[in-house]
């Protein structure tokens, strides 16, 4: 029997969702400040309207749903998935008002792409978008990469008890520190340190290559934000290709790699456990995977004669591989070059990189390299076991910060999430094929959306069918939240309709 | 107290250096693969 949620349940969900909307309204004050400082009056008005809308809607929701009760696990899951949807609807308002997006659906697409750190975009005439709107696009990416709920836990949630369900619901099943609030603060510390270092390095590089000072600072800040959060929004329509600068590319590669590392690994390294980098199954698997898949991609590119030299193979091939594997989506080629210059083998290499993703409990999306490592380790152990005598007792272990027994429960969880991702990738591919796109391109774009990467082979454009835009929005949302909280929301909706 | 904080900051600095060295190592390996595949050794 399905139990219908009580009024109290709805109040708890409503109150926490209201706080997230309120927080979003407060964050809109940052681009508003940028607009005021740079004299962008039209953009400032957009943010005044959008922030007032968010603040009043959030405040009203908190007032209507006021309760002292704390959320349980079930509430936490629903709050997270609902908050992400609400963040998309409210976050799209200033984008829509700018008239750089074809309609509200396109603005919602970009808002979800930002929050889910995907990087696919439907913006029109990006090169003339205001600084304030660009700031908001990159801010959505930064908040999304940290986790909307991490932001809420840090600033808007009362205690650690109520924070745990919403923390776990946001696809972060690993705590860095015993206390969730401390974990959230550590995530902020690491992110702000690298944001500072990245902004400085990129701004200086851009400035020294001739970009004006103010533009250098903002471009450095935005690219650092999106590279660290493995997002992929860029302030120019030509993406990273715009800068034509090798140093800029090297810095973004470093930031993408650093952003895709597990926050637990950052903590271990920052606490002095430097050997962890060689022992952890996640870093070892990530390194092997990068090298194998880059080898595959580079072989495809070299045999096709696309990029014959060492420099072009590294700057075009390796950059795209790292961008795909970390789930960032920055490009040093034009999307149509994937179709025209890259052969099937190279494209397959990039698709595999995107599908696998990077570190768990990081800002990256996709299946996650930890799960791939666990699956391969289990496979190897099974092969080993067949060679041993039947009476032999084997204890399978992996090392991830500490030694973990490779039990049935862990393997089941890993297999289920991996399977769910494969279904998600297939869903978008089928939608793409049904709407008339070739299989190769439909698969590429679908994996890019589902794994929150943002590399595009040209399908994602304002003229693409609305059905495909909605499919990709769903893929970005479900892929970022790793399904559990999405299922919880769907279950709650079913219980509201059919429950007793 | 000051000594304890200094150790903490030093450890963080070492951690960041290790992470940056890791990214440099990955890039050098990728450069090696590019060199091998492009036939630079011939």
Interface residues (C-beta under 8 A of the other chain):
Chain A: X193 X197 X250 X253 X254 X257 X258 X261 X266 X269 X270 X271 X272 X274 X277 X283 X287 X290 X291 X294 X295 X298 X299 X302 X308 X309 X310 X311 X313 X314 X317 X318
Chain B: X11 X12 X14 X15 X16 X18 X19 X20 X22 X23 X24 X26 X27 X29 X30 X31 X33 X34 X35 X37 X38 X39 X40
